Amino acid sequence: MRLSDVHGLARLALAAVLTASFVPQTGARETTDQSIERRVDELLGQMTLEEKVGQLNLVSHGPPLRWEDISEGKTGALLNFNSAQDVARAQALARQSRLKIPPLFGLDVLHGFRTQFPLPLGEAAAFSPRVSRMASEWGAKEAAYIGVNWTFAPMADLSRDSRWGRIVEGFGEDPHLGSVLTAARVEGFRQGGLAASTKHFAGYGAPQGGRDYDTTYIPRAEMYDTYLPPFRAAVEAGSASFMAAFNALNGEPSTANSWLLTDVLRRQWGFDGFVTSDWVGIGELINHGIAADGAEAARKAILAGVDMDMMGLLYIKHLPDEVRAGRVPESVVDESVRRVLRTKFRMGLFDRPDIDPSRVDSVFPSPESRQAAREVARETFVLLQNRGDVLPVPASARSIAVIGPLADAPHDQMGPHAARGHKEDSVTILEGIRRRAKDAGMTVRHAPACDLFCRDTSGLQAALDVAKQSDFVVAVFGEPQELSGEAASRAYLELNGKQIEVLEELAKTGKPIALVLLGGRPQVLGRVAERIPAILMAWYPGTEAGPAVADVLFGDVSPSGKLPLTWPRATAQLPLYYNRLPTGRPTLDNNRFTLQYIDEGIAPLYPFGWGLSYTQFAYSDAAIAQKRLEQGEALEVTVSVTNTGKREGQEVVQLYTRDPVASRSRPLRELKAFEKIALKPGETKRVTLRVPVESLGFHLDDGTTLVEEGAIQVFVGGSSLAERIGDAEIAKTFRIPPMERRASASTSVAQ
């Protein structure tokens, strides 16, 4: 069978995945919901207590899984099943059970399945919900092809501290950007055939000291304003489930936090899907010090609102006895089972044929998925600086030196959490440059200069010799994959090993140098930012890293990424974020007794929203359509953007606001809308950005939104340094109860 035939079959198979019951409908919605609830009631009425608890048991492939538990109705969901053969075997066993309830098959499909796309933080730099949907849909298509139907993604955790290794899995520091992209990812997963489990609910991205798993302290109003909006956007986008976080929030572990799981998620937001714990998260309540043993941990978790126990085996072991002893009402168990069954019916699992066990993921990457990965990757690259217009590589260059261990690191360019990614599928940056240079008649020489972690620099002299023999130098350094992701918090964000020394020696050659940085977070550059004229942040670009990086380096595509977080000068500045509150003593350079450090600048190295292009953009004729805003109306801002350079390019038009006088101190700036536009040389586009007036307020501790009368400052531009264009005025003060609040994503973000 030809590869194209296999892909054709894959597309046909996916049609069965995208069932009407899984994709939200507009017409017969009420009838469909009523039918599902009736089927859930009928099935629940037939279940024994042990079968009910079995639906709440989530077990991973391998020990302690007993395959016979599936046929005995003791397992409602399975994870880390990533082959069609294993999925088919489990499905067949489930059909042998008394009630024949199909299991969920979950997997961490964060940025691709076999074809690897950029990590979510890099994807966020595209500032494009279209790009986020595309990447998520492709990962879902490939995973669904072999039988996975549920992903533990997206990660909606906002983080303001780059020391936290898992910042790479999220969208950065801004709640509006996070809300838009989280919703897009949920939609993309669903379109590709996967139900989403949005994680980690909630506050996980703000651990003390940036230490993964550490406790968080966040006032409730701040939770509502900053950390919860992306999760609410996930609810409204149709996330099937949520995952409780590992951390304790204000002294209450999230896995036993009824305020989060019941009051906010279910009562205030109306979420009727189910909640799973994270890996052994229920058992960790003992370590948190709020449960004496497994039975108490299980009891506290389910009473708080955790429906499914991931890999703890505490529900299956203790809940029947807890119910019979009267410590857990059976009605609580019934409601958890109802949520799980409701989700399975909505996904169409009861009516779907079992997976074909002959399917293999080696049919991917396909030419189409590679092209998609390449397109997404080059949208994510952020040109941090380009002094002297060193980039793109000049056509006059006849030879290029590619220096650095990460230039030829097929495993590391995929980044952490790579699902079924194979390094053999990767096209390295070195290979991408070689292919493009060959087309231009250029010679490419490569020398790593040091080992992967840049501890051994015995190859430095050879690298310097190669650089001196060449017309242009591309240096590829940064974080090896092992230094990013879960359990990869860092106390020092400086370029690891001896990278700074190597780069300084390269700079001494006098050759034009462009530094390509790989990594899952900003890295402290120190003297490198002064010595190297051009720096391109490429994150972890994925399978098609090489062609995508070459596209941008050689100017075939102009970089258009923008920083989704603030880039620090020093690790000690963290946590660092653009939308901070004002201080009574704003920074004055000539006054020591104002907000500042005595040994480092207070400003970041690069601000939120920053990113250069190979062309230039000018903003003009900004106008606020309506200066006085009533409840139910919208702030509408229109601005002309002109490409004043000689190359095509894309610009992210960003709208920020500030409430300068309020009953509570408000951030210096807040991103409220953005749109990514493409412009040809000399072209002008008129862009309109709209913000519902309700989105100009803030939350109280009970979740109520308060919109206060008064002036609202408006800023428009290409980064968080956008210029003020004028003021609008909210006519009167009003309150919005939590149940009435809706996601406030702008109507004018790029599609």
C-alpha positions in Angstrom: 0.0 0.0 0.0 1.3 3.4 -0.9 1.9 5.9 1.9 -0.7 8.3 0.4 -3.3 5.5 0.6 -2.5 5.0 4.2 -3.0 8.7 4.9 -6.3 8.5 3.0 -7.5 5.7 5.2 -6.4 7.7 8.3 -8.5 10.6 7.2 -11.5 8.4 6.6 -11.0 6.8 10.0 -11.0 10.2 11.6 -14.4 10.9 10.2 -15.7 8.4 12.7 -13.9 10.1 15.5 -15.5 13.5 14.9 -19.0 12.4 15.8 -21.9 14.7 16.1 -22.1 13.9 19.8 -18.5 15.1 20.4 -18.7 18.3 18.3 -21.0 21.0 19.9 -24.2 21.5 17.9 -26.6 24.3 17.6 -29.7 22.7 16.3 -30.9 19.6 18.3 -28.7 20.4 21.3 -31.4 20.0 23.9 -32.7 16.7 22.4 -29.1 15.3 22.3 -28.4 16.3 25.9 -31.7 14.8 27.1 -30.9 11.6 25.2 -27.5 11.4 26.8 -28.8 12.0 30.3 -31.4 9.3 29.8 -28.8 6.8 28.7 -26.6 7.7 31.6 -29.4 7.2 34.1 -30.3 3.8 32.6 -26.7 2.7 32.8 -26.1 4.0 36.2 -29.2 2.2 37.5 -27.7 -1.1 36.4 -24.3 -0.6 38.1 -23.1 -2.2 41.3 -21.1 0.0 43.7 -17.9 -1.7 42.6 -18.6 -1.1 39.0 -19.3 2.6 39.7 -16.0 3.0 41.5 -14.3 1.2 38.6 -15.3 4.0 36.3 -13.4 6.4 38.6 -10.2 4.4 38.3 -7.5 5.6 35.9 -4.5 3.3 35.4 -1.4 3.5 33.3 -0.1 0.9 30.8 2.3 -1.4 32.6 2.3 -2.3 36.3 0.1 -2.1 38.3 -2.4 -2.6 35.5 -4.0 -6.1 35.5 -5.6 -6.7 32.1 -8.3 -8.7 33.6 -9.5 -5.7 35.6 -10.7 -4.2 32.3 -13.0 -7.1 31.6 -14.2 -7.1 35.2 -15.3 -3.4 35.0 -12.6 -2.2 37.4 -11.0 0.4 35.1 -12.8 3.4 33.6 -9.9 5.0 31.9 -6.4 4.1 30.8 -3.3 6.2 30.1 -0.1 5.8 28.2 -1.7 3.5 25.7 0.0 4.6 22.5 -0.3 1.7 20.1 -3.4 0.5 18.2 -2.7 -3.1 19.2 -2.8 -2.3 22.9 -5.9 -0.1 22.5 -7.7 -2.8 20.6 -6.9 -5.4 23.2 -8.2 -3.2 26.0 -11.4 -2.4 24.0 -12.0 -6.0 23.4 -11.7 -6.8 27.1 -14.1 -3.9 27.9 -16.7 -5.4 25.6 -16.4 -8.6 27.6 -17.3 -6.8 30.8 -20.9 -7.1 32.1 -21.9 -3.6 31.1 -19.5 -3.1 28.2 -18.6 0.5 29.1 -15.8 1.7 26.8 -12.7 3.1 28.5 -11.0 6.4 27.9 -7.5 6.3 26.5 -5.5 9.2 27.7 -2.0 10.5 26.7 0.0 13.7 27.1 -0.3 15.0 23.5 1.0 18.5 24.3 2.6 19.6 21.1 2.2 16.7 18.7 2.0 12.9 18.7 4.5 11.5 16.2 5.0 14.8 14.3 6.4 17.3 16.8 5.2 20.9 16.7 6.8 23.7 18.8 6.3 23.5 22.5 3.2 25.4 23.8 5.2 28.4 25.1 6.8 28.8 21.7 3.5 28.3 20.0 2.1 31.1 22.2 4.7 33.4 20.6 2.9 33.2 17.3 0.0 35.2 19.0 -2.3 33.3 16.7 -5.3 31.2 17.7 -5.3 29.9 14.1 -1.8 28.5 14.6 -2.7 27.0 18.0 -5.8 25.3 16.6 -3.7 23.9 13.7 -1.0 22.5 15.9 -3.5 20.9 18.3 -5.6 19.4 15.6 -2.6 17.8 13.9 -1.4 16.2 17.2 -5.0 15.0 17.8 -5.4 13.5 14.3 -2.3 11.4 14.7 -3.1 10.2 18.2 -6.7 9.4 17.3 -5.5 7.4 14.4 -4.1 4.7 16.7 -7.0 4.9 19.3 -6.1 7.6 21.8 -9.2 9.7 22.5 -8.3 11.9 25.4 -5.3 14.2 26.0 -4.0 15.7 29.2 -3.8 19.1 27.6 -3.9 22.0 27.2 -2.0 23.4 30.2 -3.7 26.6 31.1 -1.4 27.6 33.9 -0.2 31.1 33.7 3.3 31.7 35.0 5.3 34.7 35.8 8.5 32.9 36.9 10.8 31.4 34.3 12.6 29.4 36.9 9.6 27.0 36.8 10.4 24.3 34.3 6.8 23.6 33.2 6.4 27.2 32.0 7.3 25.6 28.6 4.0 23.8 28.6 1.9 26.9 28.9 1.2 30.3 27.2 3.3 32.6 29.3 2.3 35.4 31.7 -0.8 37.0 30.3 -4.4 36.0 31.1 -6.0 37.4 27.9 -3.4 35.7 25.6 -3.8 32.6 27.7 -7.6 32.6 27.4 -7.6 33.0 23.7 -5.0 30.3 23.1 -6.3 27.8 25.6 -9.7 28.0 23.9 -8.1 27.5 20.5 -6.2 24.5 21.7 -9.3 22.9 23.2 -11.1 23.5 19.9 -8.1 22.1 17.8 -7.9 18.9 19.9 -11.6 18.3 19.5 -11.5 18.9 15.8 -8.7 16.4 15.5 -10.5 13.7 17.6 -9.4 14.2 21.2 -11.2 15.3 24.3 -9.3 17.8 26.3 -8.3 17.6 30.0 -7.3 21.1 30.8 -4.7 21.3 33.5 -3.6 22.0 36.2 -6.5 23.4 38.2 -5.3 25.8 39.6 -2.5 28.1 40.6 0.2 25.5 39.8 2.2 28.0 37.7 3.0 30.3 40.7 5.0 28.0 43.1 7.2 29.7 45.6 10.7 30.2 44.3 9.7 28.8 41.0 10.1 25.3 42.5 7.9 22.7 40.8 5.3 21.2 43.2 5.8 23.9 45.8 2.9 25.7 47.5 1.2 28.8 46.1 -0.3 31.8 47.8 -2.7 33.8 45.5 -5.5 36.0 46.8 -8.9 35.0 45.5 -9.5 38.2 43.6 -6.1 37.7 41.9 -7.1 34.2 41.1 -10.2 35.4 39.3 -8.4 38.3 37.6 -5.2 36.5 36.5 -5.0 32.8 37.0 -8.5 31.5 36.4 -9.5 33.2 33.1 -7.7 30.7 30.8 -9.5 27.8 32.6 -12.8 29.5 32.2 -12.1 29.9 28.5 -11.4 26.2 28.4 -14.9 25.5 29.9 -16.6 27.7 27.4 -14.6 26.1 24.5 -15.8 22.7 25.5 -13.1 21.0 27.5 -14.3 17.6 28.4 -12.5 17.3 31.7 -10.0 19.1 34.0 -7.0 17.9 35.9 -6.5 18.9 39.5 -3.1 20.4 40.3 -0.4 19.0 42.5 0.1 22.2 44.5 -1.5 23.5 47.6 -3.3 26.8 47.1 -3.4 29.1 50.1 -2.9 26.0 52.3 -5.5 23.8 50.6 -4.2 21.1 48.2 -5.9 21.5 44.9 -6.8 17.8 44.9 -9.0 18.4 48.0 -10.0 22.0 47.3 -13.8 22.2 47.2 -13.6 26.0 46.5 -11.8 25.3 43.2 -13.4 22.1 42.1 -17.0 22.6 43.3 -17.7 26.3 44.0 -15.8 27.8 41.1 -15.6 25.1 38.4 -19.1 23.6 38.8 -21.4 26.2 40.5 -20.0 29.4 39.1 -19.0 28.2 35.7 -21.5 25.4 35.2 -19.0 22.8 34.1 -20.6 19.4 33.9 -17.7 17.2 32.8 -15.4 15.4 35.1 -12.2 16.1 37.1 -9.2 13.8 37.3 -6.4 13.9 39.7 -2.8 14.2 38.5 -0.4 11.2 38.8 -1.0 9.8 42.4 -2.2 13.2 43.3 -4.8 11.9 45.7 -2.2 9.8 47.6 -0.1 12.9 47.9 -2.7 14.4 50.2 -0.9 12.4 52.9 2.4 14.2 52.1 0.5 17.5 52.2 -0.5 16.7 55.7 -4.2 16.8 55.4 -4.9 13.0 55.3 -3.6 10.3 57.7 -4.0 7.4 55.3 -5.2 6.4 51.8 -8.8 6.0 52.9 -9.0 9.6 54.3 -7.2 10.9 51.2 -9.8 9.2 48.9 -12.6 10.5 51.0 -11.4 14.1 51.0 -10.7 14.1 47.3 -14.1 12.8 46.1 -16.0 15.0 48.5 -14.1 18.0 47.2 -14.9 17.1 43.6 -12.2 14.9 42.1 -14.0 12.3 40.1 -11.2 10.1 38.9 -8.1 8.8 40.6 -5.0 8.7 38.4 -2.6 5.9 39.3 -3.4 6.1 43.0 -5.7 3.0 43.3 -7.2 4.6 46.4 -10.7 4.9 45.0 -10.9 1.3 43.9 -9.4 0.2 47.2 -11.2 2.4 49.7 -14.4 4.0 48.3 -16.7 1.0 48.6 -15.9 0.7 52.3 -16.2 4.5 52.8 -19.7 4.4 51.2 -20.8 1.3 53.2 -19.5 2.9 56.4 -21.5 6.1 55.7 -18.5 8.4 55.4 -19.1 9.0 51.7 -22.7 9.2 50.4 -23.3 6.9 47.5 -24.9 9.9 45.8 -21.5 11.6 45.6 -20.0 8.5 43.9 -23.1 8.4 41.6 -22.5 12.1 40.6 -18.9 11.4 39.8 -19.8 8.4 37.7 -22.5 10.4 36.0 -19.9 13.0 34.9 -17.6 10.3 33.5 -20.4 8.5 31.6 -21.8 11.7 30.3 -18.4 12.5 28.8 -18.1 9.1 27.2 -21.5 9.4 25.6 -20.8 12.9 24.4 -17.6 11.6 22.8 -19.6 8.9 21.0 -17.5 6.1 22.5 -20.4 3.7 23.0 -21.3 3.9 19.3 -17.8 3.8 17.9 -16.2 0.7 16.4 -13.0 -0.6 18.0 -9.7 0.6 16.6 -8.1 -1.4 13.8 -5.1 -3.1 15.5 -3.0 -3.0 12.3 -2.6 0.7 12.4 0.9 2.0 13.3 2.1 5.5 14.0 5.0 5.0 11.6 2.8 6.3 8.9 3.6 9.7 10.4 5.1 12.2 9.9 3.3 12.6 6.6 4.3 15.2 4.0 1.2 17.2 5.1 2.1 17.1 8.8 5.7 18.1 8.1 4.5 21.1 6.1 2.1 22.1 8.9 4.9 21.7 11.6 7.2 23.8 9.5 4.6 26.5 9.0 3.7 26.6 12.7 7.4 26.7 13.8 8.4 29.6 11.7 5.5 31.7 13.1 6.8 31.2 16.6 10.4 32.4 16.3 11.1 35.7 18.0 13.8 38.0 16.6 15.0 39.5 19.9 17.6 41.8 18.3 19.2 42.4 15.0 21.8 45.2 15.2 23.2 46.2 11.9 20.6 44.1 10.1 22.9 41.1 10.3 20.0 38.9 9.4 18.8 37.6 7.1 22.0 35.9 5.8 23.2 38.1 3.0 23.1 36.6 -0.5 26.7 37.7 -0.9 27.9 35.1 1.7 29.6 32.2 0.1 30.2 30.1 3.2 28.5 29.6 6.5 29.9 28.2 9.8 27.3 26.5 11.9 28.6 26.4 15.5 27.1 24.7 18.5 26.0 21.3 19.8 22.3 22.0 19.5 22.6 22.5 15.7 22.7 18.8 15.3 20.6 17.5 18.2 17.5 15.7 16.7 16.2 14.6 20.1 16.7 17.9 21.9 15.0 20.0 19.3 11.7 18.2 20.0 11.8 19.4 23.6 10.2 17.6 26.6 6.8 15.8 26.6 7.2 14.6 23.0 4.6 11.8 23.1 5.6 9.3 20.3 8.2 11.6 18.7 11.2 9.9 17.2 14.5 11.7 16.8 14.9 9.9 13.6 12.0 11.9 12.2 13.7 15.2 13.0 15.3 17.4 10.5 18.0 19.2 12.4 18.9 22.9 12.2 22.2 21.9 10.6 20.5 19.8 8.0 18.0 22.6 7.3 20.8 25.1 6.8 22.7 22.7 4.6 19.7 22.2 2.3 19.0 25.9 2.0 22.6 26.9 1.5 23.0 24.3 -1.2 20.2 25.9 -3.2 22.1 29.3 -2.8 25.5 27.8 -3.8 26.9 28.3 -0.3 29.3 26.1 1.6 28.4 25.0 5.1 30.9 23.9 7.7 30.0 22.6 11.2 31.8 22.4 14.5 30.0 21.8 17.8 32.6 23.7 19.9 31.5 21.9 23.1 29.5 19.0 24.3 25.7 19.1 24.6 25.8 20.8 28.1 28.9 22.8 27.1 31.1 21.5 29.9 33.9 20.2 27.6 35.2 23.0 25.3 38.1 21.0 23.8 36.5 21.5 20.4 36.5 25.3 20.7 39.6 26.0 18.7 38.3 23.9 15.8 35.1 25.9 15.9 37.0 29.2 15.9 39.0 28.0 12.9 35.8 27.1 11.0 34.3 30.5 11.9 37.3 32.4 10.6 37.2 30.4 7.3 33.5 31.4 6.7 31.7 34.6 5.7 28.8 34.2 8.2 28.4 32.4 11.5 25.2 30.8 12.8 25.6 29.8 16.5 23.0 27.4 17.9 23.0 27.2 21.7 20.6 27.2 24.6 18.9 24.6 26.8 19.2 20.9 26.1 15.8 19.2 26.5 16.7 17.7 29.8 16.9 21.2 31.4 13.3 22.0 30.6 9.8 20.7 31.5 8.4 19.0 34.6 10.9 18.6 37.5 13.3 21.0 35.7 13.1 24.1 37.9 16.3 26.1 37.7 17.9 28.4 40.3 20.2 29.9 37.7 18.9 30.8 34.2 22.2 31.8 32.7 23.3 29.9 29.6 24.5 26.6 31.1 28.0 25.4 31.1 30.6 27.5 29.2 28.3 28.8 26.5 28.9 32.4 27.3 32.7 31.9 27.0 32.3 30.1 23.7 30.1 32.8 22.3 32.4 35.6 23.4 35.3 33.9 21.6 33.2 33.6 18.5 32.4 37.3 18.7 36.1 38.1 18.8 36.5 36.6 15.3 34.9 39.7 13.9 32.5 37.7 11.7 28.8 38.5 11.4 27.1 36.2 13.9 23.5 35.2 14.4 22.6 33.3 17.6 19.8 30.8 17.4 18.6 30.0 21.0 16.8 26.7 21.8 15.0 26.3 25.1 11.8 26.3 27.0 12.1 29.6 28.7 14.1 32.9 28.6 17.7 32.5 29.5 19.9 35.1 31.1 22.2 36.3 28.3 24.5 38.6 30.2 27.3 39.9 28.0 26.1 37.8 25.0 23.3 40.3 24.3 26.0 43.0 23.9 28.5 40.9 21.9 26.2 39.1 19.5 24.3 41.4 17.2 21.4 39.1 16.1 19.6 36.7 18.4 16.6 34.5 17.3 14.6 32.7 20.0 13.5 29.4 18.4 12.2 27.6 21.6 12.0 23.9 20.8 10.9 24.0 17.2 10.0 20.3 16.8 10.3 17.8 13.9 10.7 20.4 11.2 13.1 22.7 13.1 15.7 22.7 10.4 13.7 23.9 7.4 11.7 26.3 9.6 14.9 27.9 11.1 16.5 28.1 7.6 13.3 29.8 6.2 13.8 32.6 8.7 17.6 32.8 8.7 17.8 33.1 4.9 14.9 35.6 4.8 12.4 33.4 2.9 10.0 34.2 5.7 10.3 37.2 8.0 10.1 36.5 11.7 6.8 37.5 13.3 6.8 35.9 16.8 6.3 38.1 19.9 7.4 37.3 23.4 4.5 35.7 25.5 6.4 36.6 28.6 8.9 39.1 30.0 12.6 38.3 29.4 14.7 39.1 32.5 18.2 40.5 32.7 19.0 38.4 35.8 17.5 35.4 37.5 17.0 37.5 40.7 14.5 39.7 38.9 12.0 36.8 39.0 9.0 36.7 39.2 8.9 39.4 36.5 5.9 40.4 34.4 4.7 43.4 32.5 1.2 43.7 34.1 2.4 44.4 37.6 0.7 46.8 40.0 2.0 50.4 40.4 4.1 51.3 43.4 4.0 54.4 45.6 7.6 55.0 44.6 7.9 54.6 40.8 11.5 54.1 39.5 13.6 57.3 39.2 17.1 56.9 38.0 18.4 59.7 40.2 16.6 58.6 43.4 17.8 55.5 45.2 14.7 55.4 47.4 12.4 54.3 44.5 11.6 50.9 43.0 14.9 49.5 41.7 17.9 47.3 42.4 21.3 48.8 43.4 23.2 46.2 41.3 21.0 45.6 38.2 18.5 47.5 36.1 14.9 47.2 37.0 13.7 46.9 33.5 13.6 43.6 31.6 16.0 42.8 28.8 13.1 42.4 26.4 9.5 43.3 27.3 6.3 41.2 26.9 5.0 41.3 23.3 8.4 42.2 21.9 9.6 40.8 18.6 11.4 42.3 15.6 10.9 41.7 11.8 13.0 42.1 8.7 10.7 45.0 7.8 9.3 47.9 9.8 5.8 48.9 10.7 4.3 52.3 11.4 1.2 53.0 13.4 -1.0 56.0 12.6 -4.4 57.6 12.9 -5.4 55.7 16.0 -9.0 56.4 17.0 -11.4 55.4 19.8 -14.8 55.1 18.2 -16.9 55.8 21.3 -15.4 57.7 24.2 -18.2 57.1 26.7 -19.1 53.5 27.3 -22.2 52.1 28.8 -22.9 48.6 30.1 -23.1 46.0 27.3 -21.1 48.2 24.9 -17.5 47.7 23.7 -14.3 49.8 23.6 -13.6 49.9 19.9 -10.2 51.1 18.7 -9.1 51.5 15.1 -5.6 52.1 13.9 -3.7 52.1 10.6 -0.6 49.9 10.3 1.8 50.4 7.4 4.7 48.2 6.3 7.3 50.8 5.6 10.1 48.4 4.7 11.0 46.5 1.6 9.9 43.0 2.7 6.6 41.3 3.4 6.0 40.7 7.0 3.4 40.1 9.8 2.7 42.3 12.7 0.8 41.6 15.9 -1.2 44.7 16.7 -1.7 44.9 20.5 -4.2 46.8 22.5 -3.6 47.5 26.2 -5.6 49.4 28.8 -5.1 50.9 32.2 -7.5 52.0 34.9 -5.4 54.7 36.6 -7.8 55.5 39.5 -9.9 52.7 41.0 -11.1 51.4 44.3 -8.3 48.8 44.1 -4.8 49.2 42.6 -4.9 48.1 39.0 -2.1 46.9 36.7 0.1 49.4 34.8 -1.1 47.8 31.6 -3.3 44.9 30.6 -3.4 43.2 27.2 -7.1 43.3 26.1 -7.0 42.5 22.3 -4.6 41.6 19.5 -4.7 40.8 15.9 -1.9 39.4 13.6 -1.9 40.9 10.2 0.2 40.3 7.0 1.4 43.3 5.0 3.2 43.6 1.7 5.9 46.4 1.3 4.1 49.8 1.4 0.8 48.3 2.2 -1.5 49.8 4.9 -4.3 48.0 6.7 -6.9 49.5 9.0 -7.3 47.3 12.1 -10.2 47.4 14.5 -9.9 45.9 18.0 -12.9 45.5 20.2 -13.1 44.9 24.0 -16.4 44.4 25.8 -16.8 47.0 28.5 -17.3 44.1 31.0 -13.6 43.1 30.4 -12.4 46.5 31.7 -13.4 45.7 35.2 -11.8 43.5 37.9 -13.0 40.8 40.3 -13.8 40.8 44.0 -13.0 37.9 46.2 -16.4 36.2 45.7 -15.9 36.1 41.9 -18.1 39.1 41.2 -16.9 41.4 38.5 -16.9 45.1 39.3 -16.7 47.6 36.5 -16.2 51.1 37.9 -17.0 54.4 36.3 -14.0 56.6 35.3 -11.3 57.0 32.7 -9.6 54.1 31.0 -6.3 54.8 29.3 -5.8 53.1 25.9 -2.5 52.0 24.3 -1.9 50.5 20.9 1.4 49.2 19.3 3.6 46.3 18.6 4.6 45.4 22.2 3.7 46.1 25.8 5.6 49.4 25.2 2.7 50.5 23.0 2.0 54.3 23.0 -1.0 55.8 24.6 -3.6 57.0 22.1 -6.1 58.5 24.4 -8.8 57.7 27.0 -12.3 56.2 27.1 -14.7 56.7 30.0 -16.9 54.1 31.6 -20.2 55.9 32.3 -21.3 54.2 35.5 -20.3 51.5 38.0 -21.9 48.0 37.8 -21.5 44.5 39.1 -21.7 41.2 37.3 -22.3 38.1 39.5 -20.0 35.0 38.8 -22.8 33.0 37.1 -23.4 35.8 34.5 -19.7 36.3 33.7 -18.6 35.1 30.3 -15.2 34.8 28.7 -14.1 38.2 27.4 -11.9 37.2 24.5 -11.7 40.0 21.9 -13.8 39.7 18.8 -10.8 40.8 16.7 -8.0 38.3 17.4 -6.5 36.7 14.4 -8.4 33.7 13.1 
